[in-house]
Amino acid sequence: MYRVSLFLAAMIILSSCSSNGQKDISAEEKASMMLLGDSISTAMQNVLLQNVSAAIQKGGTDYAVEFCNIKAMPLTDSVGSLYKATVHRLSDKNRNPANAIQTATDSIAWQKIKNTKSATIEQDASGAVHYYKPILIAMPSCIKCHGTQTDILESTQKIIAQKYPNDKATGYRMGELRGMWSISWAKEK
Ligand code: HEC
């Protein structure tokens, strides 16, 4: 048993060493990517929160859904390009079809996030590096658009159904895991 697992460990280590000439990231690089990923996602979260709160104040949750529908993706894209990274919010119960968990690396990260509820760094087969961090239903306002039927205004439910016919992002309670940030850096040339 012991021998088999040693053999397996060796195989894993060997196969992680650049079969396609890719450089594995060092512990130092990993640590700095953790810090960078954390600050980008925190900044992004603040930008989104400010925007959604302002939209709710202006026209209630009906208006804010329309606002998110138009603004959420361009906002995340623009903050990402500031940092030369690609920024996404992903979920297994996504509202926008573009926010589904798609790649094998996303799935590995999602599994870890579900188990540990903490951030992780993953490198994919192409050598690109991805930072992932959990997004929780941390504020009562989240429930107004992601809660159960009784939490969401009927008029808001209608707009959500109209803009997102395949919406899966309801039924959440306070404190639950809602999704994850994904911040990706392309492989250095
Ligand atoms: C005014 C309604 C509204 C509120 C309040 C709201 N959301 Fe959303 N949320 C949306 C809409 C609409 C989308 C889809 C945005 C898009 O098209 O990119 C979305 C998308 C998301 C996504 C991306 C994954 C997906 O399902 O597409 C996450 C994660 C998310 N919301 C988390 C939260 C959290 C956490 C809170 C509370 C801090 C919150 N939301 C508050 C309406 C809302």
Residues whose N, C-alpha, C, O or C-beta is under 5 A from the ligand:
A	BS01	HEC	T61 A64 V65 C68 N69 A72 M73 R89 L90 S91 K93 N94 R95 N96 N99 I135 L136 I137 A138 M139 S141 C142 K144 C145 A169 R178 G179
